[in-house]
Amino acid sequence: MIDGGLAAIGGFVALFVLAVLRVPVGFAMLLAGLGGIAATVGIGPAAAIALQSPLRTLTAHDMLLIPMFIAMSALANHTGLGRELYGAGQAWAGHRRGGLGLATILASAGFAGICGSSVASTAAMARVALPEMRAHGYAPRLAAGTVAAGGTLGILIPPSLVLALYGLLTEQDIGKLFIAGLLPGLLAVVLYGLAVSWVARRDPGAAPRAPRTPWRGRLASLRGLWAVLLIFTGIIGGLYLGVFAPSEAGAMGALGVAVVGVVRGRLDARAVRAGLTEAARTAASVMVVLIGALVFGYFLALTRAPQMLVAMLADTGLPPWGVMAAMLAGYLLLGCVLDTLAMIVLTVPITYPVAMALGFDPIWFGVVVTMTVEIGLITPPYGLNVLVLNTIARDVGLIDIYRGVAPFVCVDLVRLILICLLPGIVLWLPSTMG
């Protein structure tokens, strides 16, 4: 048996070495966690956890929401709803300065309400909005930056896979987390719209006006939005009123997207098979990551590393907000080199106990962490949304995309500060739930 502090350090070193060796993050956490448990309390307990943890994770009722929301996201990509959302935004806002950029932000927000995946939202909008903006003379930098930034809304506007994972790791109410993400998500839409307008006014040639759509065309564009509104309000309304649990909401959402796709003739047997196959693969990889995170979390709990970290921070004399600022700065730095899910599962077992010991609200902390890792999706060198966009729009260089997202990163930081100064933006809606 070895000292808990040394065991925790050794576990993180082992995790880092495995990551450098390109071992998938889920398996890396599983191996490091089991090795640490064996070194701390013995091989017997480690073997028992290795046998029991996967079974408990995969059979837990709350875990159903992960494959359900992933299936909803995969099927949504085959329904053409993203194109309809963008078409409506273009009809109503395209004639304004920067209007197509605003339409992209609005469509991204709408698609996030039935998707829950930032990468999927970015890919969908890249295929729909990017060609339209380029065809109307938008500067490639602004067009690509708007699509990449708009995609980040998929990680916060419910249903959000990242918020769901946070809730599972911390045993917080996932329904309240989803509801808590609504107002910050809407605030992001407003601030992103202001960022587009600022760029368009500063450089009118970068965002020309599109032709004005007649009122008949505008009203006709709204006919295609009923499905998105019905699915989104059904999920959020059901969660808010307590009609069903998050896992049931995921099932209802996946079924709703599938029914809409079939009724509109956009989901045949081949598309359903492809969507469900994609969802099964993604869900399996997420489950492996979650199992690894839980095992590594058991290991950290045995070492009492979170408690030691809290005591160490208390000895520094920093006020609670100073510690929180340091943690958020750490998340921003990690976002430059780590994937979103990896950041959540690796850090939450450490940062969550610290935040709770300092007296911060667990729901507020979950939304703030999600917002912070969201910024990492569009910051170099490992902005996942930027990399996804670059694979679709190969004629737009990475440097141009990163320059294009710079205004959106700035307003994201402003939003983060506002949420810290005014926590009621996050906590008001959950407080009204039954």
PyMOL commands that set and color helices and strands:
alter all, ss='L'
color gray80, all
select helices_A, chain A and resi 4-20+25-41+43-59+61-76+81-93+99-112+118-135+140-155+161-170+174-180+182-202+204-206+215-241+246-263+269-303+305-316+320-334+340-357+362-378+384-392+398-421+424-431
alter helices_A, ss='H'
color red, helices_A
deselect
rebuild
show_as cartoon
